[in-house]
Amino acid sequence: MKKALLPLMLLVTGICFSQTVALESFGTGFSSPVEITHAGDTRLFVVERGGAIKILNANGTVNPTPFLNLSGIISSGGERGLLGLAFHPNYSTNGFFYVNYTNTAGNTVISRYSVNSGNPDVANASSASILLTITQPYSNHNGGSVKFGPDGYLYIGMGDGGSGGDPENRAQNINELLGKMLRIDVNNGTPYGIPANNPYVGIAGADEIWAIGVRNPWKFSFNRSNGDLWIADVGQNNFEEINKVSSTQAGLNYGWRCYEGNAAYNATGCAAQSTMTFPLAVTTHSAGNCSITGGYVYTGTTYPNFQNKYFFTDYCASKIGMVDNSGNITYSANFSGNSFVTFGEDNNGELYVGSINNGTIYKIKDSSLGTSDFSKTAFTVYPNPARAEINIKSSGSNFPTEVTVFDMNGKQVAFQKTQNPELNTIKTSHLATGLYLLHIMDNNGNTATHKLAIE
């Protein structure tokens, strides 16, 4: 399959490792892709807003028969349609998966399906079991994402019901499921159970609620390395939110409609500001943004420069952003002609992004530094992977004068001055197993970066 590399330059703050974000066309021909996920194997499952779920294989081909087609039971268009897909943590043994769609009445439905017992590439369309139906008063702000958390429970992102400004104050109403993050137990109860530590169990408030005060959490995800919950919440007039919390923090209030981002929006009748959780980072509409799409924290191993960065985008800005754990945001250049509305993560933690207007799924790459590329200068570094030591061999007139090793958080873990014009040995026995970045400065003041693996 023909691949097209589309470079996007990205400047990283802090300790700067030069990188080039590139998008490689990975799968084409989709109609309004709104979700990309996996089932624990090499396949990607692409959800189309019109109701189809299609399988995108590791070689970039798309199965001619959809995994599932729900076009006959949904309403589609605008913010409605088939919006979310999550595979059960034990999918390989029970074959269960869960979808989020708006039905023909325009209401949100969370439903469970099963894979066909004789064909892993096709679902059993007659296996539907509706778990939850939530009435939607307006056509917008339906949320969409469903994800299993590290605790094994199913999380559901619900918008505030729509219109503008949350006119019925649903997001702050603990008896409403709209404007909330919900958490249910799909392994117990009929049709589901309530986790015992949900914040409103046994007291006033809807038992399904995990957190309140969101406007439209179109996309949220869990960092699969540490379980942190990242919520990208679509804003109203001025601000888009990126929220990050521990997945164990129950009963949080993210502030909407009282606050949009960090600014007061409509604080009439609201609880004290000190009771609310404010975003890690915000983006403004003055920069051309209008509707944030959240992605994932990169946990793959191919591109160490991406480690510990959360990827996001905006429907109107056509560029990809990254934010670190301190809330520092960096952006790519504008990628004209695309409106990105979903990210995807494969079973290895590599990331993808989908364009709703050209139907293409792109793989996100760092074209400046991948683990398959260890020789970007005249220096040869060996052995790599290494254990007790590495050798840096020169070829040509330049030779190393300084060697610095950084871990994936940008912390310097080794430094050595060198003068041998032919061969230098660097001790690495003190380094823990993992990936590192090796910066080599030569006698002309030039710096080269190599990947270093310690085993």
Helices and strands as residue ranges (DSSP letters): E 5-10, E 19-27, E 33-38, E 44-48, E 52-56, E 68-69, G 71-73, E 82-87, H 91-94, E 96-102, E 108-116, E 119-134, E 146-148, E 154-158, E 180-184, E 209-212, E 219-222, E 229-233, E 239-245, E 252-253, E 259-260, E 263-264, G 273-275, E 281-284, G 285-287, E 292-297, G 304-306, E 310-314, E 320-323, E 329-331, E 340-345, E 351-355, E 361-366, E 380-382, E 389-393, E 400-406, E 412-417, E 423-427, E 434-442, E 447-454
